[in-house]
Amino acid sequence: MYRMRFISDRLPQKIQAILTIVLVSTVMSGCLSGIKTTQSDESTYVTDEVSDSDLNEENNSKVEISMEEAINIAQEEAEKYYANLMLTEIHSYDNDEKRDIDAGANGERQWWYVNLANEESNYVNILIKDGAIVNVENYDDNGNNGLFSLSDINITAEEAVRKAQELGLRGGNPQNEEEWVSGYNFKLSYASLLSAPEDMRLFLEVIGISPEGNFAHIDFDAITGEVLLAEEKIEYQNGEIEWKTFGTTYR
């Protein structure tokens, strides 16, 4: 079975906290059962950097933006802190006040985390909600998963969702308590498959629900658009968990 591994585990404690609760051990544990990360697998989509009142504040004017728009917003802000910054990771964040099964179906989400870094190990983490920056953290010396530019990416989140839908992936239903993820979520970062650890690729991951109703993810090469891995999480009554591939049109 394929698995993905990320380059750096030298994240500061605050970032590790940011990357320690929802869509990756679930998202990245399996998300990559196929995938091995250097952080907690249940990670990337919940933060302790924003207060509960901020996260749950009633908002009647929800604004969803694309991954590309979030990157541009974050890039402009990050340049206030350090020079020569590039992207190192971006993921959407499933904490909408109004949860929707169709969230992300067009590649847009209400919440995004964007991380940028440079060759001097400067690092900026930016949280975006409703198209506006709500939190910024910067670090003078911090590792990263590899640097890239928006121009390196040849598949949009919207295009990735359409391809994922062709393999049967759907958005999580917030009305179904067993589908704790709502809509589709995304993660973009450098990683490699365990079967070829030296073959670093820029992965765009789409998270949702498999045709069998299980938590699932589909991973694309963000440069070529190739589908690299599609897996669903199988939970057995004895507590065991297994990640199985699904779909027939990849690799």
Buried (B, 14 or more C-beta within 10 A) or exposed (E): EBBBBBBBEEBBEBBBBBBBBBBBBBBBBBBBBBBBBBBBBBBBBBBEBBEEEEBEEEEEEEEBBBBBBBBBBBBEBBEEBBEEBBBBBBBBBBBBEEBBBEBBBBBBBBBBBBBBBBEEBBBBBBBBBEBEBBBBBBBEEBBBBBBBEBEEBBBBBBBBBBBBBEBBBBBBBBEEEEBEBBBBBBBBBBBBBBEEEEEBBBBBBBBBBBEEEBBBBBBBBBBEBBBBBBBBBBEEEEEEEEBBBBBEEBE
